[in-house]
Amino acid sequence: MVSKGRGNFLKVKCLDCDNEQIIFDRAASDVKCIICGKTLVKSRGAKAKIMAHIDKVLN
Ligand SMILES: [Zn+2]
């Protein structure tokens, strides 16, 4: 379940290099993979667009 009004932390896996990284799904700016630089999260106002494989939702 995704709670309303608050963002969630997600454990994602980069589609290009399999690096696992913790990201926030309401990131105010784009988040890039620390290994290869691929964009993992694209900021789109209220809700960010996740561009990576979501492994786990952390609460
Ligand atoms: Zn990567």
N, CA, C, O and the ligand as a Tripos MOL2 file, in Angstrom:
@<TRIPOS>MOLECULE
protein
  237   235    60     0     0
PROTEIN
NO_CHARGES

@<TRIPOS>ATOM
      1 N           0.8410   -1.2060    0.0000 N.3       1 MET1
      2 CA          0.0000    0.0000    0.0000 C.3       1 MET1
      3 C           0.8710    1.2490    0.0000 C.2       1 MET1
      4 O           1.8860    1.3210    0.6930 O.2       1 MET1
      5 N           0.4590    2.2090   -0.7770 N.am      2 VAL2
      6 CA          1.1590    3.4870   -0.8080 C.3       2 VAL2
      7 C           0.3240    4.5040   -0.0290 C.2       2 VAL2
      8 O          -0.8170    4.7950   -0.3880 O.2       2 VAL2
      9 N           0.8990    5.0230    1.0160 N.am      3 SER3
     10 CA          0.1640    5.9810    1.8320 C.3       3 SER3
     11 C           0.0330    7.3100    1.1120 C.2       3 SER3
     12 O           0.9210    7.7130    0.3610 O.2       3 SER3
     13 N          -1.0660    7.9760    1.3430 N.am      4 LYS4
     14 CA         -1.3020    9.2630    0.6840 C.3       4 LYS4
     15 C          -0.7240   10.3980    1.5060 C.2       4 LYS4
     16 O          -0.7580   10.3760    2.7360 O.2       4 LYS4
     17 N          -0.1980   11.3810    0.8150 N.am      5 GLY5
     18 CA          0.3080   12.5580    1.4950 C.3       5 GLY5
     19 C           1.7580   12.4530    1.8940 C.2       5 GLY5
     20 O           2.4190   13.4770    2.0710 O.2       5 GLY5
     21 N           2.2700   11.2560    2.0430 N.am      6 ARG6
     22 CA          3.6730   11.0700    2.3890 C.3       6 ARG6
     23 C           4.3310   10.2260    1.3270 C.2       6 ARG6
     24 O           3.7040    9.3650    0.7090 O.2       6 ARG6
     25 N           5.5630   10.4790    1.1340 N.am      7 GLY7
     26 CA          6.2840    9.6630    0.1680 C.3       7 GLY7
     27 C           6.7880    8.3850    0.8250 C.2       7 GLY7
     28 O           6.7030    8.2120    2.0410 O.2       7 GLY7
     29 N           7.2970    7.5240    0.0170 N.am      8 ASN8
     30 CA          7.8810    6.2840    0.5110 C.3       8 ASN8
     31 C           9.3220    6.1650    0.0550 C.2       8 ASN8
     32 O           9.7120    6.6640   -1.0000 O.2       8 ASN8
     33 N          10.0960    5.4890    0.8840 N.am      9 PHE9
     34 CA         11.4450    5.1390    0.4640 C.3       9 PHE9
     35 C          11.3740    3.8040   -0.2540 C.2       9 PHE9
     36 O          10.7200    2.8680    0.2070 O.2       9 PHE9
     37 N          12.0440    3.7300   -1.3700 N.am     10 LEU10
     38 CA         12.0270    2.5170   -2.1670 C.3      10 LEU10
     39 C          13.4440    2.0060   -2.3690 C.2      10 LEU10
     40 O          14.3900    2.7710   -2.5550 O.2      10 LEU10
     41 N          13.5520    0.6920   -2.3250 N.am     11 LYS11
     42 CA         14.8240    0.0890   -2.7050 C.3      11 LYS11
     43 C          14.6860   -0.2670   -4.1810 C.2      11 LYS11
     44 O          13.8260   -1.0620   -4.5580 O.2      11 LYS11
     45 N          15.5290    0.3190   -5.0020 N.am     12 VAL12
     46 CA         15.4170    0.0870   -6.4360 C.3      12 VAL12
     47 C          16.7050   -0.5070   -6.9780 C.2      12 VAL12
     48 O          17.7750   -0.4040   -6.3770 O.2      12 VAL12
     49 N          16.5590   -1.1270   -8.1310 N.am     13 LYS13
     50 CA         17.7250   -1.6950   -8.7930 C.3      13 LYS13
     51 C          17.8700   -1.0200  -10.1490 C.2      13 LYS13
     52 O          16.9230   -0.9690  -10.9340 O.2      13 LYS13
     53 N          19.0480   -0.5100  -10.4100 N.am     14 CYS14
     54 CA         19.3330    0.1390  -11.6870 C.3      14 CYS14
     55 C          19.1670   -0.8770  -12.8200 C.2      14 CYS14
     56 O          19.6500   -2.0050  -12.7300 O.2      14 CYS14
     57 N          18.4810   -0.4620  -13.8840 N.am     15 LEU15
     58 CA         18.2360   -1.3720  -15.0140 C.3      15 LEU15
     59 C          19.5010   -1.6130  -15.8260 C.2      15 LEU15
     60 O          19.6050   -2.6100  -16.5410 O.2      15 LEU15
     61 N          20.4470   -0.7150  -15.7180 N.am     16 ASP16
     62 CA         21.6580   -0.8310  -16.5290 C.3      16 ASP16
     63 C          22.7800   -1.6050  -15.8460 C.2      16 ASP16
     64 O          23.4610   -2.4110  -16.4800 O.2      16 ASP16
     65 N          22.9700   -1.3560  -14.5470 N.am     17 CYS17
     66 CA         24.1490   -1.9540  -13.9090 C.3      17 CYS17
     67 C          23.8230   -2.7840  -12.6650 C.2      17 CYS17
     68 O          24.7330   -3.2810  -12.0020 O.2      17 CYS17
     69 N          22.5220   -2.9410  -12.3370 N.am     18 ASP18
     70 CA         22.0930   -3.7640  -11.1960 C.3      18 ASP18
     71 C          22.5170   -3.2120   -9.8370 C.2      18 ASP18
     72 O          22.4470   -3.9180   -8.8310 O.2      18 ASP18
     73 N          22.9520   -1.9640   -9.8060 N.am     19 ASN19
     74 CA         23.2610   -1.3380   -8.5250 C.3      19 ASN19
     75 C          21.9700   -1.1490   -7.7360 C.2      19 ASN19
     76 O          20.9630   -0.7090   -8.2900 O.2      19 ASN19
     77 N          21.9950   -1.4770   -6.4570 N.am     20 GLU20
     78 CA         20.8280   -1.2600   -5.6070 C.3      20 GLU20
     79 C          21.0130    0.0260   -4.8310 C.2      20 GLU20
     80 O          22.0840    0.2990   -4.2880 O.2      20 GLU20
     81 N          19.9470    0.8130   -4.7900 N.am     21 GLN21
     82 CA         20.0250    2.1240   -4.1820 C.3      21 GLN21
     83 C          18.6960    2.4470   -3.5160 C.2      21 GLN21
     84 O          17.6390    2.0450   -4.0020 O.2      21 GLN21
     85 N          18.7500    3.1750   -2.4020 N.am     22 ILE22
     86 CA         17.5300    3.6210   -1.7280 C.3      22 ILE22
     87 C          17.1610    5.0050   -2.2610 C.2      22 ILE22
     88 O          17.9780    5.9260   -2.2490 O.2      22 ILE22
     89 N          15.9220    5.1360   -2.7280 N.am     23 ILE23
     90 CA         15.4890    6.4370   -3.2450 C.3      23 ILE23
     91 C          14.1580    6.8260   -2.5840 C.2      23 ILE23
     92 O          13.4810    5.9940   -1.9800 O.2      23 ILE23
     93 N          13.8110    8.0880   -2.7120 N.am     24 PHE24
     94 CA         12.5580    8.5980   -2.1820 C.3      24 PHE24
     95 C          11.6210    8.8330   -3.3650 C.2      24 PHE24
     96 O          12.0150    9.4530   -4.3520 O.2      24 PHE24
     97 N          10.3780    8.3410   -3.2720 N.am     25 ASP25
     98 CA          9.5100    8.4140   -4.4470 C.3      25 ASP25
     99 C           8.8980    9.8020   -4.6670 C.2      25 ASP25
    100 O           8.1430   10.0010   -5.6190 O.2      25 ASP25
    101 N           9.2110   10.7370   -3.8130 N.am     26 ARG26
    102 CA          8.7630   12.1130   -4.0580 C.3      26 ARG26
    103 C           9.9630   13.0440   -4.1150 C.2      26 ARG26
    104 O           9.9210   14.1810   -3.6440 O.2      26 ARG26
    105 N          11.0020   12.5430   -4.6900 N.am     27 ALA27
    106 CA         12.2270   13.3250   -4.7820 C.3      27 ALA27
    107 C          11.9560   14.6520   -5.4770 C.2      27 ALA27
    108 O          11.2390   14.7080   -6.4760 O.2      27 ALA27
    109 N          12.5320   15.7070   -4.9430 N.am     28 ALA28
    110 CA         12.3310   17.0510   -5.5000 C.3      28 ALA28
    111 C          13.1730   17.2730   -6.7490 C.2      28 ALA28
    112 O          12.9030   18.1800   -7.5360 O.2      28 ALA28
    113 N          14.1790   16.4510   -6.9210 N.am     29 SER29
    114 CA         15.0090   16.5500   -8.1230 C.3      29 SER29
    115 C          15.3520   15.1450   -8.6040 C.2      29 SER29
    116 O          15.1620   14.1640   -7.8850 O.2      29 SER29
    117 N          15.8530   15.0650   -9.8170 N.am     30 ASP30
    118 CA         16.1900   13.7640  -10.3920 C.3      30 ASP30
    119 C          17.2490   13.0520   -9.5510 C.2      30 ASP30
    120 O          18.1610   13.6760   -9.0100 O.2      30 ASP30
    121 N          17.1040   11.7390   -9.4570 N.am     31 VAL31
    122 CA         18.0830   10.9330   -8.7300 C.3      31 VAL31
    123 C          18.7750   10.0290   -9.7380 C.2      31 VAL31
    124 O          18.1280    9.3640  -10.5460 O.2      31 VAL31
    125 N          20.0900   10.0170   -9.6770 N.am     32 LYS32
    126 CA         20.8570    9.1960  -10.6190 C.3      32 LYS32
    127 C          21.5470    8.0530   -9.9090 C.2      32 LYS32
    128 O          21.8600    8.1250   -8.7210 O.2      32 LYS32
    129 N          21.7760    7.0020  -10.6670 N.am     33 CYS33
    130 CA         22.5300    5.8580  -10.1700 C.3      33 CYS33
    131 C          23.9330    6.3280   -9.7950 C.2      33 CYS33
    132 O          24.5990    7.0180  -10.5670 O.2      33 CYS33
    133 N          24.3700    5.9380   -8.5880 N.am     34 ILE34
    134 CA         25.6930    6.3900   -8.1480 C.3      34 ILE34
    135 C          26.8140    5.6720   -8.9000 C.2      34 ILE34
    136 O          27.9540    6.1360   -8.9040 O.2      34 ILE34
    137 N          26.5030    4.5660   -9.5230 N.am     35 ILE35
    138 CA         27.5260    3.8020  -10.2430 C.3      35 ILE35
    139 C          27.6430    4.2420  -11.7020 C.2      35 ILE35
    140 O          28.7250    4.6190  -12.1510 O.2      35 ILE35
    141 N          26.5340    4.1960  -12.4420 N.am     36 CYS36
    142 CA         26.6190    4.4370  -13.8880 C.3      36 CYS36
    143 C          25.9990    5.7620  -14.3280 C.2      36 CYS36
    144 O          26.1580    6.1560  -15.4840 O.2      36 CYS36
    145 N          25.3000    6.4540  -13.4350 N.am     37 GLY37
    146 CA         24.7680    7.7620  -13.7890 C.3      37 GLY37
    147 C          23.4140    7.7430  -14.4820 C.2      37 GLY37
    148 O          22.9010    8.7990  -14.8550 O.2      37 GLY37
    149 N          22.8230    6.5650  -14.6600 N.am     38 LYS38
    150 CA         21.4890    6.4830  -15.2630 C.3      38 LYS38
    151 C          20.4750    7.1410  -14.3270 C.2      38 LYS38
    152 O          20.5900    7.0440  -13.1050 O.2      38 LYS38
    153 N          19.4770    7.8130  -14.9190 N.am     39 THR39
    154 CA         18.4410    8.4430  -14.1010 C.3      39 THR39
    155 C          17.5070    7.3690  -13.5400 C.2      39 THR39
    156 O          16.8900    6.6080  -14.2850 O.2      39 THR39
    157 N          17.4200    7.3280  -12.2150 N.am     40 LEU40
    158 CA         16.5570    6.3390  -11.5560 C.3      40 LEU40
    159 C          15.1890    6.9240  -11.2360 C.2      40 LEU40
    160 O          14.1790    6.2230  -11.2910 O.2      40 LEU40
    161 N          15.1600    8.1910  -10.9050 N.am     41 VAL41
    162 CA         13.9170    8.8740  -10.5620 C.3      41 VAL41
    163 C          13.8690   10.1980  -11.3080 C.2      41 VAL41
    164 O          14.8050   10.9960  -11.2580 O.2      41 VAL41
    165 N          12.7640   10.4100  -11.9950 N.am     42 LYS42
    166 CA         12.5610   11.6850  -12.6600 C.3      42 LYS42
    167 C          11.5410   12.4780  -11.8560 C.2      42 LYS42
    168 O          10.4340   12.0010  -11.6040 O.2      42 LYS42
    169 N          11.9060   13.6640  -11.4630 N.am     43 SER43
    170 CA         11.0170   14.5020  -10.6660 C.3      43 SER43
    171 C           9.9040   15.0560  -11.5440 C.2      43 SER43
    172 O          10.1630   15.6530  -12.5890 O.2      43 SER43
    173 N           8.6660   14.8530  -11.1110 N.am     44 ARG44
    174 CA          7.5310   15.3610  -11.8800 C.3      44 ARG44
    175 C           6.5300   16.0110  -10.9340 C.2      44 ARG44
    176 O           5.3850   15.5710  -10.8340 O.2      44 ARG44
    177 N           6.9560   17.0350  -10.2570 N.am     45 GLY45
    178 CA          6.0560   17.7200   -9.3390 C.3      45 GLY45
    179 C           5.7790   16.8920   -8.1090 C.2      45 GLY45
    180 O           6.7060   16.5220   -7.3890 O.2      45 GLY45
    181 N           4.5110   16.5940   -7.8530 N.am     46 ALA46
    182 CA          4.1190   15.9290   -6.6100 C.3      46 ALA46
    183 C           4.6730   14.5170   -6.5180 C.2      46 ALA46
    184 O           5.1450   14.0980   -5.4610 O.2      46 ALA46
    185 N           4.6170   13.7920   -7.6110 N.am     47 LYS47
    186 CA          5.0430   12.3950   -7.5640 C.3      47 LYS47
    187 C           6.1160   12.1580   -8.5970 C.2      47 LYS47
    188 O           5.9720   12.5290   -9.7620 O.2      47 LYS47
    189 N           7.1850   11.5410   -8.1640 N.am     48 ALA48
    190 CA          8.2880   11.2960   -9.0720 C.3      48 ALA48
    191 C           8.0090   10.0500   -9.9090 C.2      48 ALA48
    192 O           7.2700    9.1590   -9.4900 O.2      48 ALA48
    193 N           8.6060   10.0010  -11.0880 N.am     49 LYS49
    194 CA          8.4770    8.8220  -11.9390 C.3      49 LYS49
    195 C           9.6910    7.9280  -11.7240 C.2      49 LYS49
    196 O          10.8350    8.3530  -11.8850 O.2      49 LYS49
    197 N           9.4130    6.6850  -11.3570 N.am     50 ILE50
    198 CA         10.4990    5.7490  -11.0750 C.3      50 ILE50
    199 C          10.9330    5.0820  -12.3800 C.2      50 ILE50
    200 O          10.1210    4.4810  -13.0820 O.2      50 ILE50
    201 N          12.2200    5.1960  -12.6930 N.am     51 MET51
    202 CA         12.7400    4.6480  -13.9440 C.3      51 MET51
    203 C          13.5910    3.4040  -13.6910 C.2      51 MET51
    204 O          14.3740    3.0010  -14.5510 O.2      51 MET51
    205 N          13.4410    2.8020  -12.5280 N.am     52 ALA52
    206 CA         14.2540    1.6440  -12.1890 C.3      52 ALA52
    207 C          13.3440    0.5260  -11.6890 C.2      52 ALA52
    208 O          12.1580    0.7450  -11.4430 O.2      52 ALA52
    209 N          13.9030   -0.6630  -11.5420 N.am     53 HIS53
    210 CA         13.1480   -1.7920  -11.0100 C.3      53 HIS53
    211 C          12.9620   -1.6130   -9.5010 C.2      53 HIS53
    212 O          13.9400   -1.4860   -8.7650 O.2      53 HIS53
    213 N          11.7030   -1.6020   -9.0400 N.am     54 ILE54
    214 CA         11.4530   -1.4340   -7.6090 C.3      54 ILE54
    215 C          11.5510   -2.7920   -6.9250 C.2      54 ILE54
    216 O          10.7750   -3.7080   -7.1950 O.2      54 ILE54
    217 N          12.5170   -2.8870   -6.0420 N.am     55 ASP55
    218 CA         12.7980   -4.1430   -5.3540 C.3      55 ASP55
    219 C          11.9410   -4.2790   -4.1100 C.2      55 ASP55
    220 O          11.4420   -5.3610   -3.8040 O.2      55 ASP55
    221 N          11.7700   -3.1660   -3.3880 N.am     56 LYS56
    222 CA         11.1340   -3.2320   -2.0880 C.3      56 LYS56
    223 C          10.6780   -1.8420   -1.6830 C.2      56 LYS56
    224 O          11.3440   -0.8520   -1.9860 O.2      56 LYS56
    225 N           9.5330   -1.7650   -0.9910 N.am     57 VAL57
    226 CA          9.0850   -0.4960   -0.4230 C.3      57 VAL57
    227 C           9.4240   -0.5010    1.0540 C.2      57 VAL57
    228 O           9.0310   -1.4100    1.7840 O.2      57 VAL57
    229 N          10.1480    0.5040    1.4930 N.am     58 LEU58
    230 CA         10.5680    0.5980    2.8930 C.3      58 LEU58
    231 C           9.6670    1.5880    3.6180 C.2      58 LEU58
    232 O           9.3820    2.6660    3.0960 O.2      58 LEU58
    233 N           9.2280    1.2370    4.7920 N.am     59 ASN59
    234 CA          8.3930    2.1550    5.5580 C.3      59 ASN59
    235 C           8.9880    2.4340    6.9260 C.2      59 ASN59
    236 O           8.4120    3.1910    7.7070 O.2      59 ASN59
    237 ZN         23.4300    2.0190  -12.7450 Zn       60 ZN60
@<TRIPOS>BOND
     1     1     2 1
     2     2     3 1
     3     3     4 2
     4     3     5 am
     5     5     6 1
     6     6     7 1
     7     7     8 2
     8     7     9 am
     9     9    10 1
    10    10    11 1
    11    11    12 2
    12    11    13 am
    13    13    14 1
    14    14    15 1
    15    15    16 2
    16    15    17 am
    17    17    18 1
    18    18    19 1
    19    19    20 2
    20    19    21 am
    21    21    22 1
    22    22    23 1
    23    23    24 2
    24    23    25 am
    25    25    26 1
    26    26    27 1
    27    27    28 2
    28    27    29 am
    29    29    30 1
    30    30    31 1
    31    31    32 2
    32    31    33 am
    33    33    34 1
    34    34    35 1
    35    35    36 2
    36    35    37 am
    37    37    38 1
    38    38    39 1
    39    39    40 2
    40    39    41 am
    41    41    42 1
    42    42    43 1
    43    43    44 2
    44    43    45 am
    45    45    46 1
    46    46    47 1
    47    47    48 2
    48    47    49 am
    49    49    50 1
    50    50    51 1
    51    51    52 2
    52    51    53 am
    53    53    54 1
    54    54    55 1
    55    55    56 2
    56    55    57 am
    57    57    58 1
    58    58    59 1
    59    59    60 2
    60    59    61 am
    61    61    62 1
    62    62    63 1
    63    63    64 2
    64    63    65 am
    65    65    66 1
    66    66    67 1
    67    67    68 2
    68    67    69 am
    69    69    70 1
    70    70    71 1
    71    71    72 2
    72    71    73 am
    73    73    74 1
    74    74    75 1
    75    75    76 2
    76    75    77 am
    77    77    78 1
    78    78    79 1
    79    79    80 2
    80    79    81 am
    81    81    82 1
    82    82    83 1
    83    83    84 2
    84    83    85 am
    85    85    86 1
    86    86    87 1
    87    87    88 2
    88    87    89 am
    89    89    90 1
    90    90    91 1
    91    91    92 2
    92    91    93 am
    93    93    94 1
    94    94    95 1
    95    95    96 2
    96    95    97 am
    97    97    98 1
    98    98    99 1
    99    99   100 2
   100    99   101 am
   101   101   102 1
   102   102   103 1
   103   103   104 2
   104   103   105 am
   105   105   106 1
   106   106   107 1
   107   107   108 2
   108   107   109 am
   109   109   110 1
   110   110   111 1
   111   111   112 2
   112   111   113 am
   113   113   114 1
   114   114   115 1
   115   115   116 2
   116   115   117 am
   117   117   118 1
   118   118   119 1
   119   119   120 2
   120   119   121 am
   121   121   122 1
   122   122   123 1
   123   123   124 2
   124   123   125 am
   125   125   126 1
   126   126   127 1
   127   127   128 2
   128   127   129 am
   129   129   130 1
   130   130   131 1
   131   131   132 2
   132   131   133 am
   133   133   134 1
   134   134   135 1
   135   135   136 2
   136   135   137 am
   137   137   138 1
   138   138   139 1
   139   139   140 2
   140   139   141 am
   141   141   142 1
   142   142   143 1
   143   143   144 2
   144   143   145 am
   145   145   146 1
   146   146   147 1
   147   147   148 2
   148   147   149 am
   149   149   150 1
   150   150   151 1
   151   151   152 2
   152   151   153 am
   153   153   154 1
   154   154   155 1
   155   155   156 2
   156   155   157 am
   157   157   158 1
   158   158   159 1
   159   159   160 2
   160   159   161 am
   161   161   162 1
   162   162   163 1
   163   163   164 2
   164   163   165 am
   165   165   166 1
   166   166   167 1
   167   167   168 2
   168   167   169 am
   169   169   170 1
   170   170   171 1
   171   171   172 2
   172   171   173 am
   173   173   174 1
   174   174   175 1
   175   175   176 2
   176   175   177 am
   177   177   178 1
   178   178   179 1
   179   179   180 2
   180   179   181 am
   181   181   182 1
   182   182   183 1
   183   183   184 2
   184   183   185 am
   185   185   186 1
   186   186   187 1
   187   187   188 2
   188   187   189 am
   189   189   190 1
   190   190   191 1
   191   191   192 2
   192   191   193 am
   193   193   194 1
   194   194   195 1
   195   195   196 2
   196   195   197 am
   197   197   198 1
   198   198   199 1
   199   199   200 2
   200   199   201 am
   201   201   202 1
   202   202   203 1
   203   203   204 2
   204   203   205 am
   205   205   206 1
   206   206   207 1
   207   207   208 2
   208   207   209 am
   209   209   210 1
   210   210   211 1
   211   211   212 2
   212   211   213 am
   213   213   214 1
   214   214   215 1
   215   215   216 2
   216   215   217 am
   217   217   218 1
   218   218   219 1
   219   219   220 2
   220   219   221 am
   221   221   222 1
   222   222   223 1
   223   223   224 2
   224   223   225 am
   225   225   226 1
   226   226   227 1
   227   227   228 2
   228   227   229 am
   229   229   230 1
   230   230   231 1
   231   231   232 2
   232   231   233 am
   233   233   234 1
   234   234   235 1
   235   235   236 2
@<TRIPOS>SUBSTRUCTURE
     1 MET1         2 RESIDUE 1 A MET
     2 VAL2         6 RESIDUE 1 A VAL
     3 SER3        10 RESIDUE 1 A SER
     4 LYS4        14 RESIDUE 1 A LYS
     5 GLY5        18 RESIDUE 1 A GLY
     6 ARG6        22 RESIDUE 1 A ARG
     7 GLY7        26 RESIDUE 1 A GLY
     8 ASN8        30 RESIDUE 1 A ASN
     9 PHE9        34 RESIDUE 1 A PHE
    10 LEU10       38 RESIDUE 1 A LEU
    11 LYS11       42 RESIDUE 1 A LYS
    12 VAL12       46 RESIDUE 1 A VAL
    13 LYS13       50 RESIDUE 1 A LYS
    14 CYS14       54 RESIDUE 1 A CYS
    15 LEU15       58 RESIDUE 1 A LEU
    16 ASP16       62 RESIDUE 1 A ASP
    17 CYS17       66 RESIDUE 1 A CYS
    18 ASP18       70 RESIDUE 1 A ASP
    19 ASN19       74 RESIDUE 1 A ASN
    20 GLU20       78 RESIDUE 1 A GLU
    21 GLN21       82 RESIDUE 1 A GLN
    22 ILE22       86 RESIDUE 1 A ILE
    23 ILE23       90 RESIDUE 1 A ILE
    24 PHE24       94 RESIDUE 1 A PHE
    25 ASP25       98 RESIDUE 1 A ASP
    26 ARG26      102 RESIDUE 1 A ARG
    27 ALA27      106 RESIDUE 1 A ALA
    28 ALA28      110 RESIDUE 1 A ALA
    29 SER29      114 RESIDUE 1 A SER
    30 ASP30      118 RESIDUE 1 A ASP
    31 VAL31      122 RESIDUE 1 A VAL
    32 LYS32      126 RESIDUE 1 A LYS
    33 CYS33      130 RESIDUE 1 A CYS
    34 ILE34      134 RESIDUE 1 A ILE
    35 ILE35      138 RESIDUE 1 A ILE
    36 CYS36      142 RESIDUE 1 A CYS
    37 GLY37      146 RESIDUE 1 A GLY
    38 LYS38      150 RESIDUE 1 A LYS
    39 THR39      154 RESIDUE 1 A THR
    40 LEU40      158 RESIDUE 1 A LEU
    41 VAL41      162 RESIDUE 1 A VAL
    42 LYS42      166 RESIDUE 1 A LYS
    43 SER43      170 RESIDUE 1 A SER
    44 ARG44      174 RESIDUE 1 A ARG
    45 GLY45      178 RESIDUE 1 A GLY
    46 ALA46      182 RESIDUE 1 A ALA
    47 LYS47      186 RESIDUE 1 A LYS
    48 ALA48      190 RESIDUE 1 A ALA
    49 LYS49      194 RESIDUE 1 A LYS
    50 ILE50      198 RESIDUE 1 A ILE
    51 MET51      202 RESIDUE 1 A MET
    52 ALA52      206 RESIDUE 1 A ALA
    53 HIS53      210 RESIDUE 1 A HIS
    54 ILE54      214 RESIDUE 1 A ILE
    55 ASP55      218 RESIDUE 1 A ASP
    56 LYS56      222 RESIDUE 1 A LYS
    57 VAL57      226 RESIDUE 1 A VAL
    58 LEU58      230 RESIDUE 1 A LEU
    59 ASN59      234 RESIDUE 1 A ASN
    60 ZN60       237 GROUP 0 **** ****
